[in-house]
């Protein structure tokens, strides 16, 4: 089975807090759970997908030159499910203030201190945030 590619945006504000969105309760994936701004790559590069998702989901404008790969989580959500290489990118600069633009997918955006993350957090997102805090660039979840 081929691996899918997911992209995730790791933004930190001036206080070191991380941006997470609360998924809509009726969302097909991880309803009523906090998660990175994210998307799945189709016929595009990972950075192109990330920049497009940031604008579409939250109204954020990111220059691809300001994006760097921060972490990779090789994840399987369900036994026998498609493995996903979840690429977590950091944007050092961006324009705009996070807005909810896809109300069927996200209820709100909020900045969270890394030491006080929400309890209801997508498990592989928590894995990535923990590994990033420890300075690791790769982790696995669900295998």
SVG drawing of the C-alpha trace seen along z (x, -y; Angstrom):
<svg xmlns="http://www.w3.org/2000/svg" viewBox="-22 -40 39 44">
<polyline fill="none" stroke="black" stroke-width="0.4" points="0.0,0.0 1.3,-3.4 1.8,-6.1 -0.2,-9.3 1.3,-12.7 -0.2,-15.1 1.1,-18.6 0.7,-20.4 1.5,-24.0 3.4,-24.7 3.1,-28.4 4.4,-29.9 3.6,-33.4 5.9,-35.8 5.1,-34.1 6.0,-30.6 2.4,-29.4 1.4,-27.0 -1.6,-27.6 -4.2,-24.8 -7.8,-24.6 -10.8,-22.9 -12.2,-20.5 -16.0,-20.7 -17.9,-18.0 -19.3,-16.7 -15.9,-16.6 -15.0,-13.4 -11.8,-13.2 -11.2,-13.9 -14.4,-15.8 -14.3,-18.0 -10.6,-17.6 -7.7,-20.1 -5.3,-19.8 -2.7,-21.6 -3.9,-23.5 -3.5,-20.6 -4.2,-19.1 -3.5,-16.1 -1.3,-16.5 -2.8,-15.7 -1.1,-16.6 1.1,-19.3 4.3,-19.7 4.0,-19.6 5.0,-23.2 2.5,-24.3 -0.2,-22.4 0.7,-23.9 0.7,-27.5 -2.6,-26.9 -4.2,-25.3 -3.1,-28.1 -4.8,-30.7 -7.9,-28.6 -8.5,-27.4 -7.3,-30.4 -6.6,-33.4 -2.9,-33.3 -0.4,-34.3 2.9,-32.4 5.8,-32.8 7.2,-29.4 10.7,-30.7 9.7,-31.1 8.7,-27.5 11.0,-24.7 10.5,-21.1 10.4,-20.7 9.2,-17.2 7.9,-14.0 5.4,-11.6 4.9,-8.3 1.3,-7.5 -1.4,-4.9 -4.7,-6.0 -6.5,-2.6 -5.1,0.9 -4.7,1.8 -5.4,-1.8 -3.3,-3.8 0.0,-4.9 0.6,-8.7 3.8,-10.6 2.7,-13.6 5.0,-16.5 5.1,-19.3 6.4,-22.5 7.3,-25.7 6.6,-29.1 8.9,-31.7 6.9,-34.5 3.3,-35.0 0.8,-37.7 -2.7,-37.8 -4.5,-36.8 -6.0,-33.2 -9.7,-33.3 -12.2,-30.4 -12.9,-30.3 -14.1,-26.6 -16.8,-26.5 -17.7,-23.0 -14.2,-21.8 -13.0,-24.2 -14.8,-26.0 -12.0,-28.2 -8.2,-28.9 -6.4,-29.3 -2.8,-29.8 -1.7,-27.2 1.4,-27.2 3.4,-24.0 3.3,-23.0 -0.5,-23.4 -1.9,-21.7 -5.6,-20.8 -6.6,-17.3 -8.6,-16.5 -5.7,-16.7 -5.2,-14.5 -2.8,-11.8 -0.2,-12.1 -0.3,-15.9 0.6,-15.4 3.3,-13.0 4.8,-15.6 4.6,-18.4 6.3,-16.3 9.0,-15.3 9.5,-18.8 9.9,-20.0 12.5,-17.3 14.4,-18.3 13.6,-15.2 12.8,-15.4 11.1,-12.0 8.5,-10.0 6.0,-7.1 2.4,-6.7 -0.1,-3.9 2.2,-1.2"/>
</svg>
